[in-house]
């Protein structure tokens, strides 16, 4: 089984918490939501509109004793800003098509500005780039949750974790697809 931290990262709405809970239950290891840890343990240093501002250095000091060296599932988009390459066994990067992500976030009650901000981040691959820069391509496995049920995503990811399937090398390019569909202006406010 797993010996260290499996980090589940992705833009809000890609399925991090759902997948992490399924993995934790199946693998019988602890699960921590990094964002909840930040809030509960005092790493929040302010608020910017609807969002918490988190001290990643403080969160790191809180999180390391709770997680490093233990088999565990961690989820959250802040993980690449908090943990180092040597501190994780594997990174599961969840991605979602912009139109699907937009719908998911609307169903959660996100404001139009937050939807646009998060969809734009997914189109640009912000979390993907951060994960690859911090952890390297040999530790990151990319999984598209757009048209998969949580159980299908879980089964696919579990195969990777158990070594029965290779890592899915990051290759999703939403920017090109959005541009080809003529949707850039919808997600990025600009004048052509």
N, C-alpha and C positions, 0 to 999 in steps of 0.2 A: 504494500500500500504506500501511501504518501509518507514522507519523512519530514517534510518542512512545509513552508507556506505555499499554497496555491492562491495566487492573486487573481481576482476577477475584476477586470477594468472595462470601462466603456462610457460613452456619453449617457446621461440620464435617459431612461426609457428603453435601453437596449436589452434589459433583462438580467442585470447583475444580481439583484437580491433574490429573485426567483431561482435562478440557476444555483447560486451559492447555497441557498437553503436545501435544495435537492441534493447537491453534492455533499453537504455536511451530514445530512441524514443518512444517505447511502453509505458514505465512507466512515461514518461514525467518528467524525472529528468536529472540533469546535468551529463555530462560525462567528466572525465579527464584521460588522458594518463599520468601516473606518469613519464615515461621516457621523454615525451615532456615537462612536467612541469620542470623537472630537467634541461633540455637544455635551455628553455626559461627564467627561473627565476634565473639562475646562480648557480645551485648546482653542475655543472660539474667542476671538479678540475684538469682535465688532460685528456690525451688520451693514450691508450695502443694499438698500432696498429690501427685496425678499430674501436675499442670500446672506448666509453666514460668512464672515471672514475668519479664516482659520490660520493660526500660526503653525506652519508645517514643521518647524523645528520643535515646537512644544509637543505637537502631536507625535512626532518621531520619538521623543523622550518618553512619552506615555505608552506608545504602542510597542516599542521594542521589548520591554520586559514581559509584556502580555503575550507576545507572539513568536519571537525569533527562537528557533531551535525546537519548536513544537509543530506537530502535524496540525494544520489549521487551514481553513478557508477564510480569506479576507476579501471584502469587496469594497469598491469605491473608486471614483475617478481621481482622488488625491494620492493614491498609492504610488504612482511614479514620482511624486514630489516628496514622498516620505521614506520609502524603502530603497535600498541599494540592490544591485544585481546579485550580490552574494547572499542576500537575505531571503531570496525567494527561490523556490524550486521550479516553478512554472507560472507563466502569466497567460490567462485566458482573456483574450481581447474580443469583446462582443461588439458587433457592428449592426447597423440597421438602416435600410433604405430610407432616404429623407422623407418620402411621402408617407411611409408606414410610421416612422418615428414621429412625424408631425401629428398624426392621428392619435398615437398612443399618448403623447404629451397633452393633447387637447382633452382626451378622456380623463386624464389625471387632474384637470382643472388648471393647468399652467396658463399664465397670461400669454397674450400674443407675442409680446416682447421676449419672454422666456422661451417660448416655442421657437421663435425665429433664431434666437441666440444659440440654443442647443442644437437645432437642426443645422445651422451654419457651421457649428463646431464639428458636427458629424461629417458634413460634406467635405470640410477641409481636413478631416482626419486628425484633429488636435490631440485627442487622447491616444490615438494610435501612434502618432509621432512621438509623443512623450514616453509611451511605453517602450517603443523601439529604441529610442535614444538612451533611456535609463537601463533597460534590461537586455537589449540586444536581440537580434532575430532568432538566435538559437534557443531562447527561453519563451518566445511569444508565439501563441497559436491563435489565429484569427478565425472567428466564427460569425457568420451572417445569421441573425435571428429574424430577419424580415418576414419570411414566409414559413417559419417553423414553429411548431408548438413548443412550449417549455420542455415537454418530455422528449421531443426529438432533439432539441439542442442539448439537453442533459445527456442523452445516449451518445451523441456525437462527441461531446467533450469528455465524457467518462472514458471512452475508448482511447483518447489521447492521454489522459492522466494515467491510465493503467498500462500504457505502452503498447496497446493493441493496434493503434493507428498512429501515423506520424503527425508531427505538428503541422497545422495548416499555415503555411508561410503567408504573412500579410501581403495582400495584393489588391484589396478592394479600393476602387477609385470612384467615389461618388461624384466628385467634381466634374469629371468628363461626362458621366451619365446625365447629370443635372444640366450641364451646358448643352448637350446634344438634344435634350428635351425642351430647351429654351426657358428653363426655370430659374436662371441665375438671379434675375431681378426679384423674383418672389422671395428668395431667401437672403439676398444681399441688396440692401438699399443703395442703389446707384443710378445714375442717368447714363444711358448709352451714348 
